[in-house]
Amino acid sequence: MPTYHRFYIPDAIVAFTLVTYNRSPIFSNTQVAELFLNLLTKITNQFHYECIAYSLLPDHVHLLIQLSLENPNFSLPIRELKRLFSVSYKKFNPLLPLPNSSRQKHHETTIWQRRFWDHVIEDERDLERHLNYIHFNPVKHGFTDNPAHWHWSSYSYYVEKGYYPKDWLPDLNQFEDSDNWGE
């Protein structure tokens, strides 16, 4: 089993990828997507985090979150977000597949993959690359031809603030020398 090293740095900006169990497209349902975003707001407020950017795709979520000074351990908030979502999601889909014995042993549902990917942002260039990747992700996966047409991301906020032009498309070369972005 791999060893995961998480770096809990006060006030850091961290990129996260959360993936659904078996890549189930649960966020294709508008009510489910809204539920997730509402719970994300609740958790970021509870832990004094700031959600800088997000992109919600049918089977995974990309987040860019600034941690608080007082609570840099992001594992608990991510676990709580996944737990709260799972409890609420069961109301939308009470006939979830039965968990295998390992998932039962760990009290896990069949909604999320067991782990999540994280990356501590290193500098301004790294931040820009992650913002671009998060906002371009719906285009990358073929859900839209333009980030402006994807309702489930923070892209429109960045267009309104002047960070991106409305017809923005990134230089795809900036993503080549990176890791797998948690996908």
N, C-alpha and C positions, 0 to 999 in steps of 0.2 A: 504494500500500500504506500502511495507517495506521501512524502512529508510536505506539508504546506507551511510556508513561512509568511505570516501576515505582519505588516509593519503598521503599528498604531501610532501615528504621529499627530500631536495636537495641531489643530487648525489646517491640516493638510487637505488637499483636494484629491479625491480618490475616484477612479473610474470603476464601475461595477458592471458585470453582466450576470443576469439571472436567467436561467433557462428552464422551461417547463419540462415535466417528465415526459420522456419519449417524444419530445418536440411537439406535444399536443398544441394545436392552435387555439388555445382558450381565449386569447385576447381579441379574436375575431368578433366576439360578441361585445357590442358597445357598452352594455351595462357592466360587464365584467371588466372591461378596460377602465371605465369610470370608477368602478370600485377600487381597482388597484391604485389609480392616481389619487383618490381620496385617502386611502390608507397610507400612501407614500407621504402625503402632506401631513397627516396625523403623526407619523413616525418622525419625520424631519423636525416638526415642531417640538415633539416630546423630547428629543435628544439634542435640541438646539443646533441642528444641522441646516445647511442650505442646499437645496437641490439646484444646481447650476444649470444642468441640462438633462434631458431624457429623450428616449425614443422607445416607444412601446410597439413591438411587432407581434404578430400572431402567436409566436412561440418563444419569444425571449424579450428581455428588457435591457436596455443600456441606460446607465445612470452616471452622472457626474456630480458628486456631492462634496461639499466642503464640510469637514468635521468641526466639531466644537473644540475649544481649548480644554474644557472640563471633561469631555468624554470622547477620547480618540479611538476607543475600542469599538469599531464598527460592526463586529461580528454579532453582538447582541441586537442592535437595531435591525440588521438584515434578517436575522433569525426571527425577530418579532414581526417584521413586515411579512415575511413568508408565512408565519403561523397565523396571523390575523387574516391574511388574505385566504389561506386555506380553509379556515373556519367559515368565513363568509361565502367562499366560492361553493362550498358543499350545498348551500341553499339553492344555487343555480343549477347544480349538477349532482343530485344525490346519488346517482348511479355510477360513481367512479369505479374504475377497475380495482380489484382487491390488491392490496400491497402484498409483495412476496414476504417470506419469513424474515429476511434481513430488515426490510422496511418496518415490519410489525415490531421486531425487536427494538428498533430505534424510535418507535412511535412516529413514523413518517407516513405521509399520504402519497398518493400517486398524482400530485399536482406539480411539484417542483423536482428538478434534479437535486441530488443531495448537496452538492457544494455550490459555490459561486466563485466567479473570477473577480479579482481586484487588481488594481494597479495604482500606485501612488504617483501622482503627477510630479514630474521632476523639475520642469521649468516652463517658461511661457510658450516655447515651441511645442512642447509635449501637450500642454493645455490646448493649444490651437488644433493640433492634430486630433486630439480626442473629441473636441467639440465638432470638428468637421466630420469625423468618422461617425459619431452618434447621429448627426443630422443627415448624413448621406446614406445611412444604413437602410432605410426603406427603399431607396433607389437601387442600392447594391443587391438587395434581395428580390427586386422585380415587382414590388408592390405599387410603385408609382414611377413616373419618369422625371419627377421634379420634387425636391423636398418640400416645396411650398404646398403641394397637393396632399401631403400626409398630415392628417389632423392630430395624430397621436405622438407629437414630439414638441419640443420647445423651440423649433426652428422659427416659427412665426414671431415669437418674442424677440429673437435675435435680429430678425428683419426689421421689426418695429423700432428697435434700439439702434439700428444703423450698422450693426456688426456685419451682416450679410446683405448684398443686394438681392432683390426678390428673385432674380433669375440665376442665382449662384449655383455653380457646380464646382466641386473641388478638383485640384490637380490630383489624380489618382495615384501618382508616383509617391506621394507622401505616406501612403499606407503600406508600401511594399516592404520596407525594412522593419516592420513592426512584428510583434508576436501575433497570436491568432485572435486577439481582442475578446477572448473568452467564448468564442463561438466554436 
